[in-house]
Amino acid sequence: MTYRVALNFEDGATRFIDCNEGEKVLDAAYRNKINLPMDCSDGVCGTCKCRCEQGEYDLGDEYLEDALSEAEAEDGVVLTCQMVPSSDCVVAVPVPSSACKVKPAEHGGEVSSVELVSESTIILKLKLDKPETLGFLPGQYVNLAVPGTSEHRSYSFSSKVGATEASFLIRNVPGGLMSGWLAKEAKTGTRMKFVGPQGSFFLRAVDRPVVMLAGGTGLAPILSMLEVLADHGIDQPVHLIYGVTNDGDLVEIERINALAERLPTLTWVTCVADPDSVHPLKGYVTAHLADEHLNAGECDVYLCGPPPMVEAVRGFFAQKGVNPSHFFYEKFSATEAVAA
């Protein structure tokens, strides 16, 4: 039996390794030519100290307390020279990927569809060359190359982990390099390349109620997370608030409905900021965050949206005196449009 271990580096790069039954993470990493920090490899120095953010493991008992204290161990800190996984795991490595001689992972595929689903949103789907080699944590992003240029743009997966087709929600920016190429030049079968996965915004184990807040195309990583939750099933309630600027900006509603059918604990609402909207719920997402969803702070919050939205939610929590158990967020903004 093997376990999949995601190594999430300080710079956001993530690499996946297969760890054999009884194999230590450090040994598996070096077998995969990833030079994790180490010195003694005997549980003495503490150089290989990392944090396991998800998964089950045997901490080992052949290490000194000077290398790993009891308090650290209880907090999820591990020594990779001693840690033996007993499930798939996510391990946070406190150094940049370049320090471990990890090269950027390059992937490619062919355009299978480009659809302008609203004035503000394009859905891009890529048929992956080697889907079996692309691992990512739901919520992460890649740097997608704009064909014919040396430029890249960052987009989160909206697709489920393990799919043969990757999908992205792309903001349609007037004069934007990527959105302009997609609107005018992209054709079925066109080759595209990307580097990744990247990012520390990803779904953790669900041990308490979950609140998901999405603004505009910030819905993409939330959809990827919901796909995993729907596949695995959870007992904890999940509440999604999806906010946009205008009525026509709401996308992927049918998909959210389908996810709710697969995930009975999911409830969700949409809201529109435009005061002239005909939508029943107007205003920003914070106007529709109820105390029952926040569960007196005993909840995990996932937020993805433009910087003003993220700051507004943070300010809302501070004003309410709510301190969520975990608060994961990612800001996104459009790259400045090129001059015509």
C-alpha positions as CSV (number, residue, x, y, z in Angstrom):
1,M,0.0,0.0,0.0
2,T,1.2,3.5,-0.7
3,Y,0.0,6.9,0.6
4,R,0.0,10.2,-1.3
5,V,1.9,12.9,0.6
6,A,1.5,16.5,-0.6
7,L,4.6,18.6,0.3
8,N,3.4,22.2,0.5
9,F,6.5,24.5,0.4
10,E,6.9,28.0,1.9
11,D,6.6,29.6,-1.5
12,G,3.3,27.9,-2.2
13,A,4.7,25.2,-4.6
14,T,3.2,21.8,-4.0
15,R,4.7,18.4,-5.0
16,F,3.2,15.0,-4.4
17,I,5.2,11.9,-3.5
18,D,4.1,8.3,-2.9
19,C,5.1,6.9,0.4
20,N,5.3,3.2,0.8
21,E,3.9,1.3,3.8
22,G,6.2,1.9,6.7
23,E,8.4,4.4,4.8
24,K,9.4,7.6,6.4
25,V,8.5,10.8,4.6
26,L,12.1,12.0,4.4
27,D,13.2,8.8,2.8
28,A,10.3,8.9,0.3
29,A,11.1,12.5,-0.5
30,Y,14.8,11.8,-1.3
31,R,13.7,8.7,-3.3
32,N,11.7,11.2,-5.4
33,K,14.7,13.6,-5.6
34,I,13.2,16.2,-3.3
35,N,15.9,17.2,-0.8
36,L,13.9,18.1,2.3
37,P,15.9,19.8,5.0
38,M,17.8,17.3,7.1
39,D,21.1,16.8,9.0
40,C,21.2,13.8,11.3
41,S,18.2,11.8,10.0
42,D,18.0,10.2,13.4
43,G,15.5,12.4,15.3
44,V,18.3,14.3,17.1
45,C,18.8,17.7,15.5
46,G,15.3,18.9,14.5
47,T,16.4,20.2,11.2
48,C,13.7,18.2,9.3
49,K,10.9,19.7,11.4
50,C,7.7,20.3,9.4
51,R,4.0,20.4,10.1
52,C,1.4,17.8,9.1
53,E,-1.7,19.8,8.2
54,Q,-3.9,16.8,7.2
55,G,-3.8,13.1,7.5
56,E,-2.9,10.3,9.9
57,Y,0.7,9.2,10.8
58,D,3.0,7.5,13.3
59,L,5.2,10.2,14.8
60,G,7.8,7.7,15.8
61,D,9.4,7.3,19.2
62,E,13.1,7.4,18.3
63,Y,13.7,11.1,18.7
64,L,14.9,13.5,21.4
65,E,12.6,16.0,23.0
66,D,15.2,18.7,22.2
67,A,14.4,18.0,18.5
68,L,10.6,17.8,19.0
69,S,8.8,18.9,22.1
70,E,5.6,17.3,23.4
71,A,3.7,20.6,22.8
72,E,5.0,20.8,19.2
73,A,3.9,17.2,18.5
74,E,0.4,17.9,19.9
75,D,0.3,20.9,17.5
76,G,1.0,18.7,14.4
77,V,4.7,19.4,14.1
78,V,6.6,16.4,12.9
79,L,10.2,15.3,12.1
80,T,10.1,13.9,8.5
81,C,13.0,11.6,9.4
82,Q,10.6,9.8,11.8
83,M,7.1,10.4,10.4
84,V,5.5,7.4,8.8
85,P,2.1,8.1,7.1
86,S,-0.9,5.8,7.7
87,S,-3.1,7.8,5.3
88,D,-2.7,10.4,2.6
89,C,-1.2,13.5,4.2
90,V,-0.5,17.2,3.6
91,V,2.9,18.4,5.0
92,A,3.8,22.0,5.2
93,V,7.6,22.5,4.6
94,P,8.9,25.7,6.1
95,V,11.4,26.5,3.3
96,P,11.1,27.5,-0.4
97,S,10.8,24.7,-3.0
98,S,14.1,25.9,-4.6
99,A,16.0,25.2,-1.4
100,C,15.0,21.5,-1.8
101,K,16.0,21.4,-5.5
102,V,12.4,21.2,-6.6
103,K,11.9,22.4,-10.1
104,P,8.6,23.9,-11.2
105,A,6.2,21.2,-12.4
106,E,5.1,21.8,-16.0
107,H,1.9,20.4,-17.4
108,G,0.0,20.8,-20.7
109,G,-3.2,20.1,-22.5
110,E,-5.5,21.0,-25.4
111,V,-8.3,23.4,-25.3
112,S,-11.5,21.4,-25.2
113,S,-13.9,24.4,-24.8
114,V,-14.0,28.1,-24.2
115,E,-17.4,29.5,-23.2
116,L,-18.3,33.1,-22.4
117,V,-20.9,32.3,-19.7
118,S,-21.5,35.9,-18.7
119,E,-20.1,39.3,-19.6
120,S,-17.7,38.9,-16.8
121,T,-16.7,35.2,-16.9
122,I,-15.2,32.8,-19.3
123,I,-15.0,29.0,-18.5
124,L,-11.9,27.4,-20.0
125,K,-11.6,23.6,-20.1
126,L,-8.4,21.8,-21.0
127,K,-8.0,18.1,-21.9
128,L,-4.9,17.2,-19.9
129,D,-2.0,15.4,-21.6
130,K,-1.2,13.3,-18.5
131,P,-3.9,13.7,-15.9
132,E,-2.3,11.0,-13.8
133,T,0.8,13.2,-13.2
134,L,-1.2,16.3,-12.1
135,G,-1.9,16.3,-8.4
136,F,-3.3,19.3,-6.6
137,L,-5.1,20.2,-3.4
138,P,-8.7,21.5,-4.0
139,G,-8.4,25.3,-3.8
140,Q,-4.9,25.6,-5.4
141,Y,-4.0,27.5,-8.6
142,V,-1.6,27.2,-11.5
143,N,0.2,29.8,-13.6
144,L,-1.3,29.4,-17.1
145,A,0.9,30.6,-20.0
146,V,-0.8,32.9,-22.5
147,P,0.0,31.3,-25.9
148,G,2.3,33.3,-28.2
149,T,3.6,35.4,-25.3
150,S,6.1,35.0,-22.4
151,E,3.3,36.0,-19.9
152,H,1.5,33.8,-17.4
153,R,-1.7,34.4,-15.5
154,S,-2.8,32.7,-12.2
155,Y,-6.1,30.8,-12.1
156,S,-7.5,28.4,-9.6
157,F,-8.9,25.0,-10.6
158,S,-12.7,24.8,-10.6
159,S,-12.4,21.1,-11.6
160,K,-12.3,18.1,-9.3
161,V,-9.1,16.5,-8.3
162,G,-8.2,13.6,-10.6
163,A,-10.3,14.7,-13.5
164,T,-9.0,14.2,-17.0
165,E,-10.1,17.7,-17.9
166,A,-9.1,20.8,-16.0
167,S,-11.5,23.7,-15.8
168,F,-11.0,27.4,-14.8
169,L,-13.2,30.4,-14.3
170,I,-11.5,33.3,-15.9
171,R,-12.6,36.9,-15.4
172,N,-13.3,38.6,-18.7
173,V,-11.2,41.8,-18.5
174,P,-11.6,44.3,-21.3
175,G,-8.1,44.6,-22.9
176,G,-6.9,41.7,-20.8
177,L,-4.1,39.5,-22.3
178,M,-5.5,36.1,-21.4
179,S,-9.2,36.9,-21.7
180,G,-8.5,38.7,-25.0
181,W,-6.7,35.6,-26.4
182,L,-9.5,33.3,-25.2
183,A,-12.2,35.5,-26.8
184,K,-10.4,36.0,-30.2
185,E,-7.8,33.3,-30.8
186,A,-8.5,30.2,-28.8
187,K,-9.7,27.2,-30.7
188,T,-10.5,23.6,-29.8
189,G,-7.3,21.7,-29.9
190,T,-5.0,24.7,-29.2
191,R,-2.1,23.7,-27.0
192,M,-1.7,25.4,-23.6
193,K,0.9,25.0,-20.8
194,F,0.9,25.7,-17.1
195,V,3.1,25.5,-14.1
196,G,1.9,24.3,-10.7
197,P,0.1,23.6,-8.5
198,Q,0.7,26.5,-6.1
199,G,-0.8,28.0,-3.0
200,S,-1.7,27.5,0.6
201,F,-5.4,28.1,0.1
202,F,-6.8,24.5,0.0
203,L,-9.4,22.4,1.8
204,R,-8.4,21.0,5.2
205,A,-10.0,18.1,7.0
206,V,-13.5,19.0,8.1
207,D,-14.0,18.7,11.8
208,R,-16.5,21.5,12.4
209,P,-19.1,23.6,10.5
210,V,-17.7,25.2,7.3
211,V,-18.5,28.6,5.8
212,M,-17.5,29.3,2.2
213,L,-17.5,32.8,0.8
214,A,-16.9,33.4,-2.9
215,G,-16.8,36.6,-4.8
216,G,-17.0,36.5,-8.6
217,T,-14.6,34.1,-10.2
218,G,-13.4,33.4,-6.6
219,L,-16.1,30.7,-6.9
220,A,-13.6,28.5,-8.8
221,P,-11.5,27.1,-5.9
222,I,-14.7,26.7,-3.8
223,L,-16.2,24.5,-6.5
224,S,-13.2,22.3,-6.5
225,M,-13.4,22.0,-2.7
226,L,-17.1,21.2,-2.9
227,E,-16.4,18.4,-5.4
228,V,-14.2,16.7,-2.9
229,L,-16.7,17.1,-0.1
230,A,-19.5,15.7,-2.3
231,D,-17.4,12.7,-3.3
232,H,-16.4,11.9,0.3
233,G,-19.5,13.0,2.2
234,I,-19.4,14.8,5.5
235,D,-21.7,15.2,8.5
236,Q,-20.8,18.8,9.3
237,P,-22.9,21.6,7.8
238,V,-21.4,23.6,4.9
239,H,-22.8,27.0,4.0
240,L,-21.9,28.8,0.8
241,I,-22.5,32.5,0.1
242,Y,-21.7,33.4,-3.5
243,G,-21.7,37.1,-4.2
244,V,-21.3,39.0,-7.5
245,T,-21.6,42.6,-8.7
246,N,-24.5,42.4,-11.2
247,D,-27.3,39.9,-11.9
248,G,-25.7,38.6,-15.1
249,D,-22.5,37.7,-13.2
250,L,-23.9,34.7,-11.5
251,V,-22.5,31.5,-13.1
252,E,-22.3,27.7,-12.5
253,I,-25.7,27.8,-10.7
254,E,-26.7,24.4,-12.1
255,R,-23.4,22.9,-11.0
256,I,-23.9,24.2,-7.4
257,N,-27.4,22.7,-7.4
258,A,-26.0,19.4,-8.5
259,L,-23.3,19.6,-5.8
260,A,-26.0,20.3,-3.2
261,E,-27.9,17.2,-4.3
262,R,-24.8,15.1,-3.8
263,L,-23.9,16.8,-0.5
264,P,-27.0,17.0,1.7
265,T,-25.2,19.1,4.4
266,L,-24.6,21.9,1.9
267,T,-26.8,25.0,2.0
268,W,-26.2,28.0,-0.2
269,V,-27.4,31.4,-1.3
270,T,-26.3,34.0,-3.9
271,C,-26.3,37.8,-3.5
272,V,-25.9,40.7,-5.9
273,A,-24.2,44.0,-4.8
274,D,-26.0,46.2,-7.4
275,P,-28.7,48.0,-5.5
276,D,-30.9,48.1,-8.6
277,S,-30.7,44.3,-8.9
278,V,-33.9,42.2,-9.2
279,H,-32.2,39.5,-7.2
280,P,-34.0,38.7,-3.8
281,L,-30.7,39.0,-1.8
282,K,-28.9,42.3,-2.4
283,G,-25.7,43.6,-0.9
284,Y,-22.4,42.1,0.0
285,V,-21.7,38.6,1.4
286,T,-21.3,40.1,4.9
287,A,-24.9,41.2,4.8
288,H,-26.0,37.6,4.6
289,L,-23.6,36.0,7.2
290,A,-25.9,34.9,10.0
291,D,-24.8,34.0,13.6
292,E,-26.1,30.5,13.1
293,H,-23.5,30.0,10.3
294,L,-20.6,31.3,12.3
295,N,-21.5,29.0,15.2
296,A,-20.0,31.4,17.8
297,G,-16.6,31.1,16.0
298,E,-16.6,27.3,16.1
299,C,-16.3,27.1,12.3
300,D,-13.8,27.0,9.4
301,V,-14.1,29.8,7.0
302,Y,-12.8,29.7,3.4
303,L,-12.9,33.0,1.5
304,C,-11.8,33.8,-2.1
305,G,-12.5,37.1,-3.8
306,P,-11.1,40.5,-4.7
307,P,-9.0,42.3,-2.1
308,P,-11.8,44.7,-1.0
309,M,-14.1,41.8,-0.3
310,V,-11.5,40.0,1.7
311,E,-10.8,43.1,3.8
312,A,-14.5,43.7,4.3
313,V,-15.0,40.2,5.6
314,R,-12.0,40.5,7.9
315,G,-13.4,43.8,9.2
316,F,-16.8,42.2,9.7
317,F,-15.4,39.5,11.9
318,A,-13.4,42.0,13.9
319,Q,-16.5,44.2,14.4
320,K,-18.6,41.2,15.5
321,G,-15.9,39.9,17.7
322,V,-15.9,36.6,15.9
323,N,-12.6,34.6,15.7
324,P,-13.2,31.5,13.5
325,S,-11.4,28.4,14.5
326,H,-9.6,28.6,11.1
327,F,-9.8,31.4,8.5
328,F,-8.3,30.6,5.1
329,Y,-8.5,33.2,2.4
330,E,-7.1,34.1,-0.9
331,K,-7.2,37.5,-2.7
332,F,-7.2,37.8,-6.4
333,S,-7.1,40.8,-8.8
334,A,-6.9,41.2,-12.5
335,T,-3.5,41.9,-14.1
336,E,-3.5,45.4,-15.5
337,A,-4.8,45.4,-19.0
338,V,-2.3,45.9,-21.8
339,A,-2.4,49.1,-23.9
340,A,-4.3,48.8,-27.2
